[in-house]
Amino acid sequence: MEGGDQSEEEPREPSQAGGMGTVWSQESTPEERLPVEGSRPWAVARRVLTAIQVLGLLLCFSVLLFYIFQNCGPGSCETPVCLDLRDHYLASGNTSVAPCTDFFGFACGRVKGTNNSFQELATKNKNRLRRILEAQSSWHPGSGEEKAFQFYNSCMDTRAIEAAGTGPLRQVIEELGGWRISGNWTSLNFNRTLRLLMSQYGHFPFFRAYLGPHPASPHTPVIQIDQPEFDVPLKQDQEQKTYAQIFREYLTYLNQLGTLLGGDPNKVQEHASLSISITSRLFQFLRPMEQRRAQGKLFQMVTIDQLKPARPRWMKCVEETGTFFEPTLAALFVREAFDPSTRSAAMELYTAIRDALITRLRKLPWMNEETQNMAQEKVAQLQVEMGASVWALKPELAQQEYRDIQLGPNFLQSVLSCVRSLQARTVQSFLQPCPQHRWKVSPWEVSAYYSISDHVVVFPAGLLQPPFFHPGYPRAVNFGAAGSIMAHELLHIFYQLLLPGGCPACDTHALQEAFVCLKHHYAAFPLPSGTSFNDSLTFLENAADMGGLAIALQVCKCQGPRFMCTGRLENMCSSFPAAIPDAYSKRLLRHHGETILPSLDLSPQQIFFRSYAQVMCREPSPQESYDTHSPPHLRVHGPLSSTPAFARYFRCARGTLLNPSSRCQLW
């Protein structure tokens, strides 16, 4: 054949030998036995091969789909921390309550007592400190750890304290010049006695004076002088009968105290009455409590009924040990409760929240471009301190600070030595340059805050603990609880913009509309009997609650079909203009293997909202007139009802309490 012609050869003629032989002789090669293309046998074979291929592909595709759904669908977290959290949710929630009409009851319906979720976590942290202080350990003689453990054990040794009797206190009284009702009284110079009380014993009987940071410049020390705080409260709105009963109880206490210290009962009665008389006269020069509240000084008020359950001795001893040995206990607490892996997971969560806030700032309708750029730059420059301050984790500093503490020979003398040491350290700290931010909370406390002067946001290790946060939790839990808290604190950066005249370049009309909407939105919710709130005081915190939840979620609004495997959605979501990169949803897209809590019958998205509400769990109680936070019902229902994703994931009918016809959006 020429020209590379690859046409097939003509078929050979069948042999005629042996009469009517078959078409294919027995001597033909395997290739010769194949059916010829175009013949009927070839068509049959081709159909069979095609069917086999189709069946094979279907089988492979089925196996692939099974693998995808098995590996991409949320699995159940069966670890001990997840099971503990599941039990915690089951114990506090009431699933018989309809989530679309009362999600607070759904999440917190079985919560009893006056403690809220933050107070319960604070108690758990103190329990952890207690276990640390009661553990059998050997420390270097004279070290901060050894002195902290000795102080705690001395505080807990009530037998030794009782055995010492009034002797240690009498010794102090003698050092101060004695007490007229107990004998051995020396009429010393009043100013000398006052100086001793303040310098050596940390007690300020007629006024308070202490060294602290300047409110506007925290690295500038100031001496603040304030009115005294007497044991008997300043008369406010109590009934005359109630207030008289308070004074009678206080008088009885003074009589018992003076008698125990060896005083003659008749003289004790005389001097106790004189003391109360002097105190009553001094009250006339104090500013009323309501006036101080109006000026921003807040107090935590409790009733006598709430104080009836006696605080356990160990809690008092843990608190005092933490006050005097904070750097030492900080290092021990962080070592056990906030290891590097936990800190890394917390920083990852914070980074996601921060990035989501920066993205959201670009879409706020009431901000012009200049304000948006300024706001984004402010977030980018924000410093974050996570877990504990660097200073608190330096054992060499703690070693030096405790050299002057002499423990013994009795617990009272140990306390006084610690008081003097703490006062000296406070003064010394302000005499030295301090370029770093001074923490306002201990690492085991549960209060996050934003420092305006230092432009630092602080999240102590005590806050980032179960049930708010754990590296082993489903991401929905961490983003719903700790993530919303972080976003809430970040929004404190922009409080100034929401105040009258705080944002001249903003669209004031759009901003005012959002304010009015937010006010009406919260006013429309029913409250449990006996609760109320001051919307003028709670406005900023309400806005931060709503914005914090929205930033932690920001559901990716894909217009395409819904897929079970969320990890496959990232490219599709990013191709739609309506898609909003967020915190929790973005992490769902990037990470495979999202988990859920067993036996709750809640999807990851539903767990997100459940964990958000869990943070607010608290038995309803009367709201103080100066409280800047709304009652817990509103802190749950307000933000959730402004989140369309909540109504979608819980299938809330249009018009129900948490799926209203109109919503507000500020952040």
Secondary structure, 3 states (H helix, E strand, C coil): CCCCCCCCCCCCCCCCCCCCCCCCCCCCCHHHHCCCCCCHHHHHHHHHHHHHHHHHHHHHHHHHHHHHHHHHCCEECCCHHHHHHHHHHHHHCCCCCCCCCCHHHHHHCCCCCCCCHHHHHHHHHHHHHHHHHHCCCCCCCCCHHHHHHHHHHHHHCHHHHHHHCCHHHHHHHHHCCCEHHHECCCCCCHHHHHHHHHHHCCCCCCCEEEEEECCCCCCCEEEEEECCCCCCCCCCCCCHHHHHHHHHHHHHHHHHHHHHCCCCHHHHHHHHHHHHHHHHHHHCCCCCHHHHHHCCCCCCCCCHHHHCCCCCHHHHHHHHHHHHCHHHHHHHHHHHHCCHHHHHHHHHHHHHHHHHHHHHHCCCCCCCHHHHHHHHHHHHHCEEEEECCCHHHCHHHHHHHCCCCCCCCCHHHHHHHHHHHHHHHHHHHHHCCCCCCCCCCCCCCCCCEEECCCCEEEEECCCCCCCCCCCCCCHHHHHHHHHHHHHHHHHHHHHHHHCCCCCCCCCHHHHHHHHHHHHHHHHCCCCCCCCCCCHHHHHHHHHHHHHHHHHHHCCCCCCCCCCCCHHHCHHHHHCCCCCCCCCHHHHHHHCCCCEECCCCCCCHHHHHHHHHHHHCCCCCCCCCCCCCCCCHHHHHHHHHHCCHHHHHHCCCCCCCCCCCCCCCCCC
